[in-house]
Amino acid sequence: MWSALEWPATEHLVLREDGDGVRADGVIVALDGRPTRLAYAIDAGPDWTVRRLAVTPYGEPGVVLDRRPDGRWFDGSGAERAGLAGCVDVDIALTPFTNTLPIRRLGLALGESAGVRVVYVQVDRGLTADAVDQRYERLGPDTYRYSSGDFTADLTVDDDGLVTDYPDLWRRLT
């Protein structure tokens, strides 16, 4: 569970991992001018490669995206999203959890860095999903530098790669 630092918001996450892969179910409740509730579900393989993403704002249409083994993405109606081809990870704008996906999948050694192409889901101006380039660098045993465009943050994580401190944005409670 995380608490936002700059606005009233809380996120609850249930994370399950077994031999078939990883399932993350999260809910973010926030007050951003009006009460907001956003639910998400992410299915990933045992290597943390995302297979399916569903993001649903309360009372509004959601986004469902499926990634095929060949790297192509399809929306909930079965239409191919060619602009997302090659993306392996997803990044939902409001949650610190999605930083865990590339952190776990990449398994960076100290001092290593890697660029990733992600499906970035923007939520504050309507739900959109676009390909975005990001970078992760492992600075220490529990610290990663995350960069996307002009934005950079040094994330503190636990032994499972879950963010415990996202400076100025989120802090894990439990």
N, C-alpha and C positions, 0 to 999 in steps of 0.2 A: 504494500500500500504506500502511495506517495502523496505528498501534499505540495501544492504549488506555492511558490514564494512571492509572486508578484500579483496574484489575483486569487480570489476564493475558489479553490478547486481541489478535488481529491480524486485519486485513481485507485481502483481496486483491481488486482490481477490474480487470476488462477492459472497456474502454469503446471502442465502435466508433461512428463517425458517418459517414453517407454521405447521398446525396440523398434516400433514403427515410426517414431518421430516425436515431434513436439506439438503441443496444442496450447495456445495462449488465449484466454478469454478475459477481456478487460472492459471496465466501465469507468468513464470519467464523468464526474458530476461537477459542474462549474457554474459560476455566476459571472457572466460577461455581458452586462447590460440587462440580461434576462437569464433565468435558470436554463441551463443546457445540460443534456445528457447524451453521451456518445458511447455506444458499445462497439467493440471490435472483437473479431475472432481471427486468429492466424494459425494455419496448419503448416508445419515445416517437416522436412525429412529428418532422419537421425543426424545428418550433417548440418542442420539448421538452415538448409536451403528452402525458401518459402515455396509452398505448393498452392496455397489458397489464402485469400484475404477477404474479409467481409467487414465493412464499416457502416454502422447504422446510427444516424442521429435520431433522437426520439421524435416521433411524429413526422419524419421526413423520409424520402426515398434514400436508400443506401447505395453503396458501391460493393459489388462482388467481383473479384478478379481471380482467375485460375491460371496457374503457370503450368504449362506442359513440360515434359522432360526435355524437349528440344529447345526450351527457352522462350517459346512464344506465349503471350498472355491473351486471355479471352475474358470478356465481360460476362455478366450474369445471363445475358441473352444468347451467348455463344458467339458473339462477334469478336473477331480478332482485334486486339489493340496493338497494331504493328509498331507504334512509337515506343512501346514498352519492351520490345524484344531485347533480350540480353540482360535485363534486370534480374538480379538474383534475390535481392533483399527488398524490404518495404520500409518506409519511414512515414508513420502517421504523425502529422505535425504536433498534436497535443500530448503525445505520450513519450516518456523516457524509455519505456520498455523496448521500442523498436530499435534502439541503439544496441541492445543485447544481441540481436540477430547477426549483424556482421562481426561483432566482437567474438561471439562464440564460433561462427562459421570460419572466420579467418585464422583464428588461433595464432595471432602474432606473437613473436618472441620480443623481448625487450629491445627497443631501438628500431624495430621493423615498422614499416607503414605500408598501406595498400589503398589504392583507389577502388571504389565500388560504384556501380551504377544501380540506383534504387528506384523503385516506384514510390514517388513522394505524394502522399495524400494530404492535400490542403483542406482544412475544414472550416476556416473562419470566413471564407467568401464563397460558400457553397462547396460541395464535395467535388474535387478535381483530382485526377491521378495522372501524373506526368513523370517522365524519366528525368532524373537529376544525378549529377556526379557528386560524390562525397569522398572523403578521405578519413582514414583512421590511422593513428600512430600510437604505438604502445610506449608510453613514457616511463612507466614504472610497473611494479607488480600489480597494482590496483588502479592505475591511471592511464586513460586513453585520451588523446587529443582528437576531437571530432571537428571536421571542417566541411562546410557546404557553402559554396559561393563565398560571400564576404564574412560569413559567420564562423566563429571558432569557439569551442568550449573544451575545457579539460574536465573529463568525466571521471568520477571515482566509482569503482565497481566492487562488488563482493567476489567471493571465490567462484560464484556461478556466472559471473559476467553481468549481473543485474546492477543497474545504476543505483548507487546509494546517494550520490550528490551530483546534481546537474546545476552548476553555479548560476545563481540568480533566477532559476526557473523551477526546479523540483528538488525535493529531499525525501528520501525514503523513510517511512515511519516504522514499518515492520518488515 
